[in-house]
Amino acid sequence: MAHRLYETFYLMRPDLSEEDRNAIMQKFQGVVTEQGGEIFNLDPWPIRRLAYRVGPFTEGYYCSMEYGASPEVIAELTRTLRLDERILKFITDKRADEFDRDTVIAAHAAKKVSREEGSTSSSEPSGETGTEEE
């Protein structure tokens, strides 16, 4: 079956060590790659305060994983996420019906460059004061 483009975003417990978090990320990457999926972006976030309490926790570690995979891979990844007690919440979003590795990587790189350009241009002074003198 053809691969589709997906993003899975999951929330890990705040009491996990860096080694534990890395092991969890490796585990979920393995679920995708062992079944023929291809991961092209993994973005772990530092600890964040949650908008609302999840169980006893008010903080957690987020991780975003973007990949191409078949729907069968999603079923197994979802099962694995549900069974892991270290995962508080997760969501998987189908981004596109078709996965073309080169197109996705090029679009991701262009988005990263535009973000970097936006952050540098907003910090530079424009040279205009907004008032006109006669």
Buried (B, 14 or more C-beta within 10 A) or exposed (E): EEBBBBBBBBBBBBEBEEEBBEEBBEEBBEBBBEBEBEBBEBEBEEEEEBEEEBEEBEBBBBBEBBBBBBEEBBEBBBEBBEEBEBBBBBEBEEEEEEBEEEEBEEEEEEEEEEEEEEEEEEEEEEEEEEEEEE
